[in-house]
Amino acid sequence: MDINNLMKNKMQQMMKLPENFFMARKVFMINHLVQRGWNQQQVQAFLDNVGVPDEDPDLVDYQMRVPGF
């Protein structure tokens, strides 16, 4: 391989976005709320159906306690 191909491959690896970034963040939030005592299926369903504007477990914790949210 010549230096141009090596540099091109290295640059492509550096610019590659992580796969499933948002899914990884969602799983992190689910695990965090499960540690707080929430049921995993309830948290997953809430995030899938309602969603949250910010990655804040306290916000999800509060909204899940509000009836009808």
WOQUI-V152185 format. One record per backbone hydrogen bond with DSSP energy under -0.5 kcal/mol. NH is the residue of the N-H (numbers start at 1). CO is the residue of the C=O. E is the energy in kcal/mol with one decimal. If there is no record, write none. Layout:
nh=<NH	NH>
co=<CO	CO>
e=<E	E>
This chain:
nh=<6	7	8	9	10	11	12	13	14	15	16	21	24	25	26	27	28	29	30	31	32	33	34	35	36	37	38	43	44	45	46	47	48	49	50	51	56	59	60	61	62	63	64	65	65	66	67	69>
co=<2	3	4	5	6	7	8	9	10	11	12	18	20	21	22	23	24	25	26	27	28	29	30	31	32	34	33	39	40	41	42	43	44	45	46	46	54	56	56	57	58	59	60	61	62	62	65	66>
e=<-1.9	-2.6	-2.4	-2.6	-2.3	-2.4	-2.2	-2.0	-2.0	-2.0	-0.6	-0.8	-2.2	-1.9	-2.2	-2.4	-2.0	-2.2	-2.6	-2.7	-2.2	-2.4	-2.3	-1.9	-0.8	-1.4	-2.2	-2.3	-2.5	-2.5	-2.4	-2.6	-2.3	-2.6	-3.0	-1.7	-2.1	-0.7	-1.6	-2.8	-2.4	-2.7	-2.4	-0.8	-0.9	-0.8	-0.6	-1.5>
